[in-house]
Amino acid sequence: MKARFEARRRASNARRDRVKLIPALMAAAAVAGGVQLFHGGSGESIASETASSSSYRLTANGDEAACAVRRGANMSDGLSLLTVAPNCRKLLPGIERAKFWREEADGTVAFSANGIDPIVTFSVADGDGYES
């Protein structure tokens, strides 16, 4: 299963340009892991950032179904709290266990239950957002 998270943007060109820059800046500090754990190595996840730089929309396989994830307070260098909407497990089974968002310098973002072992990892996607 493919999934993606990406930013929602307002119609304003200035706002649109700033939002396009956000994923590029975030890519400088993100984490690695694998959705293959839940999808037998053939899955892909995609997420997009919403108007707030800490809120994202998770979609699977380009499907219209989506759920919300929110990056919370910074806990330590690269580690933040994560809130995953309950309906996200329908898109990406197991993701409901994720409580932490970890960013690494290689441009990846990992969601984990313990802050260490990734449940799913996203890399920077073409355009805005991340994909796994």
C-alpha positions as CSV (number, residue, x, y, z in Angstrom):
1,M,0.0,0.0,0.0
2,K,1.3,3.4,-0.9
3,A,0.7,6.3,1.4
4,R,1.6,10.0,1.3
5,F,1.5,13.0,3.5
6,E,1.7,16.5,2.1
7,A,0.9,20.1,2.9
8,R,-2.4,21.8,2.3
9,R,-1.9,25.4,1.0
10,R,-4.0,28.5,0.7
11,A,-4.6,30.0,-2.8
12,S,-2.3,32.9,-2.1
13,N,0.9,32.6,-4.2
14,A,3.1,33.9,-1.4
15,R,1.7,31.4,1.0
16,R,2.0,28.7,-1.6
17,D,5.7,29.5,-2.1
18,R,6.4,29.5,1.6
19,V,4.7,26.1,2.0
20,K,6.7,24.6,-0.8
21,L,9.8,25.7,1.1
22,I,8.7,24.1,4.3
23,P,9.2,20.5,3.1
24,A,12.5,21.3,1.6
25,L,13.7,22.8,5.0
26,M,12.2,19.9,6.9
27,A,14.0,17.5,4.6
28,A,17.3,18.7,6.0
29,A,16.4,17.0,9.3
30,A,14.3,13.8,8.8
31,V,14.4,9.9,9.7
32,A,14.3,6.3,8.1
33,G,12.3,3.1,8.7
34,G,9.8,1.0,6.8
35,V,6.1,0.6,6.0
36,Q,7.1,-2.7,4.6
37,L,6.7,-4.0,8.1
38,F,3.0,-3.8,7.6
39,H,2.6,-4.3,3.9
40,G,5.0,-7.1,3.0
41,G,7.6,-4.8,1.4
42,S,5.3,-3.4,-1.2
43,G,3.7,-0.5,0.6
44,E,4.1,3.2,0.2
45,S,2.7,6.0,2.4
46,I,2.4,9.6,1.5
47,A,1.8,12.6,3.8
48,S,1.3,16.2,3.2
49,E,1.7,19.2,5.5
50,T,-1.5,21.2,6.2
51,A,-1.6,25.0,6.7
52,S,0.1,24.6,10.1
53,S,3.6,23.3,9.8
54,S,2.8,20.7,12.5
55,S,-0.4,19.2,11.0
56,Y,-0.4,16.7,8.1
57,R,-2.8,14.8,6.0
58,L,-2.0,11.1,5.4
59,T,-3.3,9.4,2.3
60,A,-2.8,5.9,0.9
61,N,-2.2,4.9,-2.7
62,G,-3.5,8.3,-4.0
63,D,-6.9,7.3,-2.6
64,E,-9.3,10.0,-1.5
65,A,-9.4,8.5,2.0
66,A,-7.2,10.5,4.4
67,C,-6.5,11.0,8.1
68,A,-4.7,13.6,10.2
69,V,-1.3,13.4,12.0
70,R,0.1,16.2,14.1
71,R,3.6,16.8,15.1
72,G,3.6,18.0,18.7
73,A,6.1,19.4,21.2
74,N,9.8,18.9,20.7
75,M,11.1,16.4,23.2
76,S,14.8,16.4,22.3
77,D,17.1,16.9,19.3
78,G,15.0,15.7,16.3
79,L,12.4,13.9,18.5
80,S,8.8,15.3,18.9
81,L,5.5,14.0,20.2
82,L,3.1,12.7,17.5
83,T,-0.7,12.5,17.5
84,V,-2.2,10.1,15.0
85,A,-6.0,10.3,14.3
86,P,-7.8,7.0,15.2
87,N,-9.0,6.5,11.6
88,C,-5.3,6.4,10.3
89,R,-5.2,2.7,11.1
90,K,-7.6,2.1,8.2
91,L,-5.1,3.6,5.8
92,L,-1.9,2.2,7.4
93,P,-2.5,-0.6,9.9
94,G,-0.2,-0.3,12.9
95,I,0.3,3.4,12.6
96,E,-2.1,4.1,15.5
97,R,0.7,2.9,17.8
98,A,3.0,5.8,16.8
99,K,3.6,8.4,19.5
100,F,6.9,10.0,18.3
101,W,8.1,11.8,15.2
102,R,11.9,11.6,14.6
103,E,13.7,13.7,12.1
104,E,17.2,13.0,10.8
105,A,19.7,15.0,8.7
106,D,19.3,12.7,5.7
107,G,15.8,14.0,4.9
108,T,13.7,11.3,6.4
109,V,10.9,11.3,9.1
110,A,10.1,8.2,11.1
111,F,7.0,7.6,13.3
112,S,7.6,5.2,16.2
113,A,5.9,4.0,19.4
114,N,9.1,4.3,21.6
115,G,11.0,7.2,19.9
116,I,13.6,4.7,18.5
117,D,12.1,1.8,16.4
118,P,10.3,3.1,13.4
119,I,6.8,1.9,12.5
120,V,6.9,3.8,9.2
121,T,9.5,6.0,7.6
122,F,8.9,8.8,5.1
123,S,11.4,10.4,2.7
124,V,10.9,13.6,0.9
125,A,8.5,13.2,-2.0
126,D,8.6,14.9,-5.4
127,G,6.8,18.2,-4.9
128,D,5.4,18.9,-1.4
129,G,5.3,16.3,1.3
130,Y,6.9,12.9,2.2
131,E,6.3,9.4,1.0
132,S,7.1,5.9,2.2
